[in-house]
């Protein structure tokens, strides 16, 4: 492994100077109030609330989304008077409060997998004067006791739409952040009819993944091993052409399951960068090196049972064969048998998710 650029960033670490700030109401009420009422995303829990030590990777596991993002989601949800809503992921209760204000507390059910977060949301909502049904459980199973719903809203990313949501909103709408480890910046907006949900992708959200299937991420040292045993090769696909084009990465993600990526950029002004690819099971990794200038080929290194760069390149070439379509031309169909991603229309299936 020869290129220095790949060693310059610890994956999951903050850049020099840090990007994290702590807002404590008891220490600085004014600063806390500014953060809470600003249009900012706020992380409210890391590592599922467990203290893993100062040096542990800080994986965000609950948050309060930017208010403008919540409003975007609510706009896509298209609620009307008399509608009932099931919300997957209670968080702080902020989003549920807006739903209660719009529909009335008796028409909102919100659920979180973490009992502490569910209790926090319930308390926050009560202080705001709202008393929706707040439950603790696996929201991907929905809440059949309160079904049917007119709308289902997820506040975390899912790699596939649970069929329970389709069953429990038999003539409604589902809005959920959707995607895999390489690209998860889409809303799936699906309308349900006849036991089948169908719709397209839109938006550019960035949400945490479902705890049942985390989307990847971590420290370099936890994923990189057998550094001297990697198989080197060359590619004619520029790695940044893949990662810097959201449309390309959306389609590549369909072809490369259970993996995540990170782009490490050199800090010496050279413009060099390394694309890292890691399998979720930590058994395989790959790198692709970018050096500015007119290049016909780029260096690649791969290790493990999966050849992750080969999978990425194959997905990219398939996207080119499709004619380099935008993400807005893709859609999703979900029924009891599974779910399928299609291009332009439901009859042109290009990937399945299971």
Buried (B, 14 or more C-beta within 10 A) or exposed (E): BEBEBBEBBEBBEEEEEEEEEEBEEEEEEEBBEEBBEEEBBBBBBBBBEEEEEEEEBBBBBBBBBBBEBBBBBBEBBEBEEEBBBBBBBBBBBBBBBBBBEBBBBEBBBBBBBBEEBBBBBBEBBEEBEBEBBBBBEBBBEBBEEBBBBBBBBBBBBBBBBBBBBBBBBBEBBBBBBBBBBBBBBBBBBBBBEEEBBBBBBBBEBEBBBBBEBBBBBBBBEEBBEEEEEBEEBEBEBBBBEBBEBEBBBBBBBBBBBBBBBBBBBBEEEEEBBBBBBBBBEEBBBBBBBBBEEEEEEBBBBBBBEBBBBBBBBBBBBBBEEBEEBEBEBBBBBBBEEEBBBBBEEEEBEBBEBE
